[in-house]
Structure formats: C-alpha cells, structure tokens
Amino acid sequence: MQEYVTDAIVLSVHPRGEADRAIDCYTEQLGRIEVRMIGGRKPLSKLSPHCDVGSLVVIRLVEKNQFTLIDALRAMPSRILSPAALRVIGLIRALAPKGVSDARLWEALKRVVCGSGESIAVFFKLLGYDSTSASCEACGENPVSLFSLPHHEFFCDQCGARLPESDIVYCS
C-alpha cells in the first residue's frame, strides 16, 4: 500500500455504488487518475464539499489496487468557472491519458482554473493535436475550427455543422 499527497484539479465527479463517488482528477505528480471517495454521497461527508468540478485541492491518497481518497482540502476559495475553463476541463478529461504526468499541462490547467486564461489551442498542442497545421478531415480545407472528441479529428465550420453539438469542441 502506497500513500501520496499531491495537488489535484477535479475534472469530474460521478456516483459509484450506493454511497461512494468516483472522482476523475488531474494531479501534479500522477497525471490523470480516477479516485474512489468512500461515503462521498452521504449528506455528512467531510470530503465532498472540497471536490467540486474545477476545484484545486490538496489530496491524500492510498493506492491498493485503486486510488482511494483519504483526505482533501481546497487549496483556493471556490469560484464560478468560465465556459472556456469548463471546455478545457472537458478536453483534458477526454484526451489526457490516465497515469501520465505532464508538468506543462499541469501548469497550464492550474492557470486556467485559477482564472488567468490560456487559449484552448494551447491545450490542443500540449495534448499532441496542433490545430494550426491541421486540415478538415471531411473536405481537406484549412483552417479548422472544430474538433470531434469521439473521433479525434479536426473539421471546418461547414463540415462540423453536421456533427452532434455534444461531440465537438471549438479549437480556436
């Protein structure tokens, strides 16, 4: 059994079982991981209030077959995230591989959550998708303005209009 204490940014929270929660987070030391919060859905949970989407938290984890959250403390006061910050969080959740740490990606994500903006194009580059040299997957036109999350492909405005709104991210 190994214990970790690290900074993390919560990417998503969803129910698991009757009383637990699963937290998808990006950590400074471990990269993107999924953490189990035992009793996180109970009304008197001491950990749940600290783990909202977009929260910068200091977490203590134990790893034994899976990561389990032992303690969490919000590192900055809660704030309402901008739509751009929420898009970046969704992009990281969809494209960042689990268990791979990237210091540049961590620092850029931390700046976005703390309120100083980074362009979403910066995150595409950090994740290995450069929209400046990409062409539309359907028609070959340049420049591109949309990215399909399920297919990991760039599209122009015209071709991207045919895709479901929930599947696309604006990359410019």
C-alpha positions as CSV (number, residue, x, y, z in Angstrom):
1,M,0.0,0.0,0.0
2,Q,1.4,3.4,-1.0
3,E,0.4,6.8,0.1
4,Y,0.5,10.1,-1.9
5,V,-0.1,13.7,-1.1
6,T,-0.4,15.9,-4.2
7,D,-2.2,18.9,-5.7
8,A,-5.1,18.0,-7.9
9,I,-7.7,19.6,-10.1
10,V,-11.1,17.8,-10.1
11,L,-12.2,17.1,-13.7
12,S,-15.5,15.2,-12.9
13,V,-17.4,13.6,-10.1
14,H,-19.9,10.8,-10.6
15,P,-21.8,8.3,-8.3
16,R,-20.3,4.9,-7.7
17,G,-22.3,2.3,-5.8
18,E,-24.8,3.3,-3.1
19,A,-22.8,5.8,-1.1
20,D,-19.4,6.3,-2.9
21,R,-18.3,8.7,-5.6
22,A,-15.6,8.4,-8.3
23,I,-13.5,11.4,-9.0
24,D,-11.6,12.0,-12.2
25,C,-8.8,14.4,-11.5
26,Y,-5.5,15.6,-12.9
27,T,-2.7,15.6,-10.3
28,E,0.6,17.3,-10.3
29,Q,2.6,14.0,-9.6
30,L,0.4,11.2,-11.1
31,G,-1.3,12.9,-14.1
32,R,-4.9,12.0,-14.7
33,I,-6.3,9.4,-12.3
34,E,-9.6,8.1,-11.0
35,V,-10.1,8.2,-7.3
36,R,-12.7,6.5,-5.1
37,M,-14.3,8.6,-2.4
38,I,-15.8,6.3,0.2
39,G,-19.0,7.6,1.6
40,G,-18.9,10.7,-0.7
41,R,-22.6,10.7,-1.4
42,K,-23.6,10.7,2.2
43,P,-25.0,14.0,3.4
44,L,-22.4,14.4,6.2
45,S,-19.4,13.6,4.0
46,K,-16.4,15.6,5.0
47,L,-14.7,15.3,1.7
48,S,-17.5,16.0,-0.8
49,P,-17.6,19.8,-0.3
50,H,-13.9,20.1,-1.3
51,C,-14.3,18.1,-4.6
52,D,-16.4,20.1,-7.0
53,V,-15.5,20.2,-10.7
54,G,-12.7,22.6,-11.3
55,S,-11.6,22.7,-7.7
56,L,-7.9,23.0,-6.9
57,V,-7.4,20.7,-3.9
58,V,-4.6,19.1,-1.9
59,I,-5.4,15.4,-1.7
60,R,-4.1,12.5,0.3
61,L,-4.5,9.1,-1.5
62,V,-3.8,5.5,-0.7
63,E,-3.2,3.1,-3.6
64,K,-4.0,-0.6,-3.2
65,N,-5.5,-1.9,-6.4
66,Q,-7.1,1.5,-6.9
67,F,-6.7,5.0,-5.6
68,T,-8.8,5.8,-2.5
69,L,-9.2,9.4,-1.2
70,I,-8.3,9.7,2.4
71,D,-8.3,13.5,2.8
72,A,-9.0,16.6,0.7
73,L,-8.5,20.3,1.3
74,R,-9.4,23.0,-1.1
75,A,-6.3,25.0,-2.0
76,M,-8.2,28.1,-3.1
77,P,-11.6,29.5,-2.4
78,S,-14.4,28.2,-4.7
79,R,-15.2,30.3,-7.7
80,I,-17.5,30.0,-10.7
81,L,-15.6,28.7,-13.7
82,S,-15.8,30.4,-17.1
83,P,-17.2,28.5,-20.0
84,A,-13.7,28.4,-21.5
85,A,-12.3,26.8,-18.3
86,L,-15.1,24.2,-18.4
87,R,-14.3,23.4,-22.1
88,V,-10.6,22.9,-21.2
89,I,-11.5,20.6,-18.3
90,G,-13.7,18.6,-20.6
91,L,-10.9,18.4,-23.2
92,I,-8.4,17.2,-20.6
93,R,-10.8,14.6,-19.4
94,A,-11.4,13.3,-22.9
95,L,-7.9,13.4,-24.3
96,A,-5.3,13.2,-21.5
97,P,-4.1,9.6,-20.9
98,K,-4.5,8.1,-17.4
99,G,-1.4,7.8,-15.3
100,V,0.9,10.0,-17.4
101,S,2.1,13.2,-15.7
102,D,2.9,16.3,-17.7
103,A,4.3,19.3,-15.9
104,R,3.5,21.8,-18.7
105,L,-0.1,20.5,-18.9
106,W,-0.5,20.7,-15.1
107,E,0.8,24.3,-15.0
108,A,-1.5,25.4,-17.9
109,L,-4.5,23.7,-16.4
110,K,-3.8,25.3,-13.0
111,R,-3.6,28.8,-14.6
112,V,-7.0,28.3,-16.3
113,V,-8.7,27.1,-13.1
114,C,-7.1,30.0,-11.1
115,G,-8.6,32.5,-13.5
116,S,-5.7,33.6,-15.8
117,G,-6.7,32.4,-19.2
118,E,-4.9,30.1,-21.6
119,S,-6.2,29.6,-25.1
120,I,-7.8,26.2,-25.8
121,A,-5.3,26.0,-28.7
122,V,-2.5,25.7,-26.2
123,F,-4.1,22.7,-24.6
124,F,-4.6,21.0,-28.0
125,K,-0.8,21.5,-28.7
126,L,0.1,20.2,-25.2
127,L,-2.0,17.1,-25.8
128,G,-0.5,16.5,-29.2
129,Y,-3.1,17.9,-31.5
130,D,-1.9,21.0,-33.4
131,S,-4.9,22.8,-34.9
132,T,-2.7,25.3,-36.8
133,S,-1.3,22.7,-39.2
134,A,-4.5,20.6,-39.4
135,S,-6.9,20.4,-42.2
136,C,-10.6,19.3,-42.2
137,E,-11.0,15.6,-42.1
138,A,-14.0,15.6,-44.4
139,C,-13.1,18.2,-47.1
140,G,-9.4,18.9,-46.6
141,E,-10.0,22.7,-46.2
142,N,-7.9,24.9,-43.9
143,P,-8.3,26.5,-41.3
144,V,-10.1,24.2,-38.9
145,S,-12.3,25.4,-36.1
146,L,-13.9,22.3,-34.6
147,F,-12.5,19.1,-33.0
148,S,-14.5,15.9,-32.7
149,L,-13.9,14.3,-29.3
150,P,-15.1,10.7,-30.2
151,H,-13.1,10.6,-33.5
152,H,-10.1,12.8,-32.5
153,E,-10.4,14.7,-35.8
154,F,-10.5,18.4,-36.9
155,F,-13.3,19.9,-39.0
156,C,-14.0,23.2,-40.7
157,D,-17.2,25.1,-39.8
158,Q,-19.2,23.7,-42.7
159,C,-18.4,20.0,-42.2
160,G,-18.5,20.3,-38.4
161,A,-22.1,21.6,-38.5
162,R,-23.2,18.1,-39.3
163,L,-21.7,16.7,-36.1
164,P,-23.7,16.4,-32.8
165,E,-23.1,19.5,-30.7
166,S,-22.1,17.3,-27.7
167,D,-19.3,15.7,-29.6
168,I,-17.4,18.9,-30.7
169,V,-15.1,21.4,-29.1
170,Y,-14.2,24.7,-30.7
171,C,-10.5,24.8,-31.1
172,S,-10.0,28.5,-31.8
